[in-house]
Amino acid sequence: MSGARAQTGWQYYGWWGIVLATFIIIWATNGLTVGAITAFDASLLEMLQVDRGTLKFGDTVMLLTTAVATLAAGWIADRYGVRPVMAVGVIALAAAFFGLSSVETLSGMYALRFLMGISLSCAGLAICVVIVSRWFEARRGLAIGLTLAGTSLGNALFPDLTTYLIEREGWRGAAYYVSILPLLLLPLILFALKEWPSKLGLQPYGMQPRADGAPMPPAAELSYGAILSRPVFWFIGVAAFATFYAILAISYNLFLHTKDLGIDARDAAKYFVPLFIGGLVGKLLSGFVSDLFGRKRTWLIFLGLMLVGSLFLLTNSQQWLFASVACFGLGWGGNYTLLQAITADAFGTRSLGKVMGAITVLDAGGGAIGPWITGMLYDSFGSYIVAFWVIAALITLAIVMALLVPATETKA
């Protein structure tokens, strides 16, 4: 629109309207599906009478659903808007935890994890990154980092809170109370989120309007074929697959690993704090530093921290567990933010919903098989050592892929 203008500073609506809203949304959706759900593992193992690999296949169901459904969710968000997609996501999450309060069978539990996958595809990482990227040209790394900090705070808070609710109300009662939280997000989605800056007469943060006052010409929409034909897509995608495998393999098995090390349930929950608070610091720090010194260099540093954390895990001892999860969390947080910012830089925002959908097939695919394979390797070998070697090898692969990503991506 001809009245569109550039605006900078913290009064810009993108900071307190879009970043804050998406922070809260992803705090709940990611925290409940990644952090809180693991607190139910011991109860579900006892009730269902299955081994760990079978239980962890539920994580695979959820994340494979996310991988596939995000292709559709991203396309719908590009064409029809983010808000209706997000509303479906939080309703699906509420229904999943409500169903968990009365689930009786393994197939029923898998069906609920399918619903959680729908929730993550519609109101999780990919869709939140799409809308934040639309609002920021400059300081995009910091904006995405602030939004994604919600995942760390959610994953640090919800395991301990859910463990407390399980002890107080039983695991079914805890699931019932947790199911209320996603519904509280609906007013935020419907009234705070604005699809594009132009709806408020603004330009993306840091973008200067043309001298004649005319709107910037829209970028060309990319087809899936054009997206997949770019080598940078595969470099980013393989790195995403490897690192999402690693973090979810660890986070979804951390409660059970601490039990093997002789740590009780309440103390075990505390190990999620360095993992996800480290992630919080990594997200904020990487977003700020990468805007100043470049994405690729910063990304490699944080991937290196993930590798150090994975090597500490190979000691298989309680003594090194805190250092391991803290290093891994810090590195993961930086990687998590930079994957999204580098993707937005490489492809622009016009077709970012589709791009994020395609990337999510790879990252959620890695995340989907990570917990499952890790659980099966435990069942086969009686410990997590082989699984931890696999994780270290995959992080090394991610470092190689990051080295292949061009230092300066072309913005579409």
N, C-alpha and C positions, 0 to 999 in steps of 0.2 A: 504494500500500500504506500501511497506517496507520503503519508505522514509518519511512516516508520522511521525510527531514530535509533542511533547507537546509545547505549547507556552503560556505564561502568560503575564500580564501587559496590559496597556491600548492601546498598539500598536496592540494587537490581533484583527484580522479582525472581530471577532464576536461582539466586542463592537461598532466599528464605521461603520461597513458594515451591520451587521445583526440587532443589537439592534436599531441603528439609523434609518435604513430603515423601520423596522416594527413599530417603534414609529410614523413615519410620516404617514404610511399607516393606522394604527388604529386611529390616530388623525383625519383623514378625514372620514373614513368609520363609526366609532362609533359616532364621533361628529355630523355628518350630520343626522344619522338615530335616534339618541337618543336625542341630544340637539337641533339641528336646526329645526327638523320637528315640535316640539312643538310650535314654534313661528307662525306656520300657523294655529293653532287650532281655534283661534277666527274667522279668515277669512273663514275657511272651515265650521264652525258651521253656520255662517251667510249665506254662499252661498248654503249649502246643506239643511239647515232648519231641522236639526236633533238634538236629545238630546245628552248629553255627552257620555252616555254609548254606543250609536250607533257609534259615532265618534271614541271612544277609542277602539272599536272592530277592527279598522284598525291596532292598535298596536298589537293586538292579532294575526291578520292575519300575520303580519310581523314576529313576534317572533315564532309562530308555524311553519311557513315556515322555519325559521332558524333552529329550533329544528330538523325537519325532514331532511332538505337538508344537514345539517352538517354531518349526518351519511354517506352520499355519498361523500361529499367533503373531509372528513377525510380519507376515504378509498382510494380515488383517490390520495390524497396528499401522503399517505404512498406508493402507488404503482407507481405513475407516476410523482410525484413532486409537490411542492407547487406553483411554478410560474404560470403554466397554470390555476390553480384553482383561484389564486388571480386576474389574468387578467380578467377572467370571472366576478369576483365579482365587480371590479371597473367599468367595462362597464355596468353591470346591474344597478349600483347605478346612473351613469350618465343618463341612459335611464329613470330611475324612476323619477328623479327631472325634466328632460326635459318634461316628460309626465305630471307632476304636474302643469306645467305652462299652460296647456290647458285643464285640467280635468274639467268635467261638472257634473258627476254623482257620487253617492255613490259607485256603483259597480266599476266604473273606479278608484276611489280613493283606494278601496280595492285591485284592480289589481296592482296598483303602490306600495302599501305596500308589496304585494307578491314579487315584484322585489327587494325591499329593503331587504326582508328576504333572498333572494338568495345572495345578496351582502354580508350580514353579515355572512352567512354560508361559503362563499368562501374567503372573505378578512377581516374577523373580528377577534374576540378574539381567537377562537379555532385554526385557521390556523397559526396565529401569534405566539401563544404559542408553537405550534408544532415545528416551525423552530428555535425559540430561544432556546428551550430545547435541540434540537439536537447539538447546538453549545456550551452548558455549562454543565459541570459536577459539578465543584465548582462554587460558586457565582451565582447559578441558580436563587435563590430568588431575588437577586439584579437585574440580567439581565431581568427577567420577570417584576419586578417592574418598571424598567426604560422604558421598552416597553409599559406597560399598563398606564404609566403616560400620554401617548398620548391621551387616552380616556378622562382623566380629563381636559387636556388643550383644547381639542376639544369641550367638553361639556360646559366648562366655556366660551369659545370664541364665538361659533356659535350661541347660542340664541340671544345674544346682536347684533352680526353682521347681522344676518338674520332679526331681528326686524328693524334695521336701513335700510336694503335694502327694506323691505316691506314698510316702511314709505316713502322711496325715489322713488321706482320703482313700488309699488303695489305688492301684493303677487304673482301674476303670473310672473311679471318681475323678482322678487327675485328668484323664483324657476328656471327660465331660467338661470340666472347668476350662481347660485349654481351648476347647472348641469355640468358646465365646469370643476370644480375642480377635480372630480374623474379621469378624463382622463389624468390629469397631473401626476398621479401616475404610469402610464404604463411604462415609461422609468426606473423608480426606481425599479419596479418589475422585469423587463426583464434583467436589467444589474447589479444591485447591489446585489440582493439576490442570494446566493449560497446555494444549497440544503443541503450539508453536509460538515463539515470541511475537510474531506479527499479529496474533489475536489481541494483544495488549498494546499494539502500536510500537513494538520494540524490535530491535535487531538482535541476533545472537550476541552474547557478551564478547566484546572486543572486535566485532565486525563494524567497520565504518560504512555509513551509507554512501551511495554514489553522489557525486557533486550535484547532479541534476535532481536529486531527491527521489529518483525512480527506484523501485525495488530491485534487488539483485536478481539476475536471471536464475531460474531454478536449474539445478544440475540435472543431467540426464539420468533417467531411471535405469538401473542395471538389471539385467535378467540373471537368473541363477546360472545360466551357461557362462555369461561374462564374468560373474563372480568366481566361479570354479576354475576359469581359465587363467587366472592370475596366480603366479607362483607364490606371491606373498600370502595368499589365502592359505595355502598348504603349509607354509612355514609356521604361520601363526596357529593354524588348526592342529598340527601335530604337537606343537608345544603345549597347546591347551589340553589336548587329549592326555598327554603324559602327566602334566601337573595336576589336572583334576583327578586322574586316577590316584595319584599319590596322596593328595590331601584328604580325599574322601575315604580311601582305604585306611588311612590312619585315624581320622576322626570317627568313623563309624565302628572301628574296632578298638578304640582307646579304652572304653569302659571294660571290655573283656580282657584286654592286655593287662590293665592295671590289676584286675582280679587275679590273673596268673602270677603277677609279681607279689601277691600277698597284700594288696592295698584294699581297704574296705570301701563300700559304696560311696559314703559321704566324702572320704578323702579322695576317691577316684574322681569325683565330680570337679574337684579343685584343680585337677590337671588340665581341664578344659580352659581354665582362666589364662595361663601363659600361652596356650595354643592360640586362642582367639583374641586375647588382648595384644599378643604379639602381632597377630594379623591386623588388628586395628591400627597399631602404630605403623606397620608396614604400608597400609593403604594410605594413611595420611602423609607419611614421610615421602613415599615414592611419588605421589601425585604432585607434591610441592617441588621436590628435587628434579623430577623429570621435566617439568615446565621450564626450569632454569637451565638444566644441563643436558637435556636430550633423553628421549625415551629408551633407546637401545642400551646405552651405557648403564643407565639406572636399572633396567630390566635384568641385565647380566649379573649385576651385583646381588640382586635379591634372589635370583635363581641359585647363585652360589651359596647363599645362606640356607636355602632349602636343601641343597646337597649336604652341607655340613650337618644339618639336623637329621637327615636320613642316616648318615654314617654313625652318629651318636646312638641312634636306635639299634644299630647292629650289636651294641654291647649287651642288649637284652637285660639290663639291670635297672633297678629302681634308682640307683645313685645318679645315673646319667639321664633319667627320663625327663626331669624338669628342663635341663639344658636343651635336650633334644626337641621337646615340643615348643619351647620358647624360640629357638632358632628357626625351626620349621614354620612356626606361625608367622614370625617376622618376614621370612622370605616369601611365604605364600601370600601374605597381604600385599607386598609390593608387586608380585607376579600377577595377582588377581586384578589389581587396578590397571597395570600397564598393558595386559592383554587387551582390555577393553579400549583403552585410549589409543593404542597402536592400531587396532582394528578400525576405529572411527577415523583416525588420521589417514589410513590407507584407502578407505572407500568413501569417505564423506558421509553426510547424514541423509541424503535423499532416499537411498535404498538400504539404510542401516538396519531396518527391521529384518529384511531378507538376509542381509549379510550375517547378522547376529544369529538368525535362525540356522543358517548353514554352519556357522562356527559351533553353535550349540549341539548340533548333531555329533560333532567330534568331542567337544569338552564333556558334555553330559554322557556320551558313549563311554569315554574313559572313566568318568566318575561312576557310571553304572556298573562296570565290570570290576572296578577296583575293590570295593568292599566284598563282593561275592568271591572273587578269585582269592583275595586275602584270607577269607574265612575257609575256603576249600583247601588252601595250602596249609593252614593251621590244622585242619582235620587230617590231612595226609601226613604231616611231619611232626605233629604234636607241639609245635611252637610257631612263632611268627618270623623266625630268622630268614627262611627262604623268601617269604613275602617281602621282608624289609630289603633284601638284596634286589628284588625286582623293582621296588620303589626307587632305590638309588640309581639303578640303570636307566629308568625312565626319566629321571630328573637330568641325568647326563645327556640323554637324547634331546631334552627340551633346550638345554644350553646350546647344543649344536644348531638346532633350528633357529634359536634367537640370533646366533652369529650370522645366519643367512638372510635375516630380514634386513632390507635396505635401511640405512641409518636415517634417511630422509624420505618419507613416503609421499607419494603424490596424492593430493587432496582432490577428490572428485567433486 
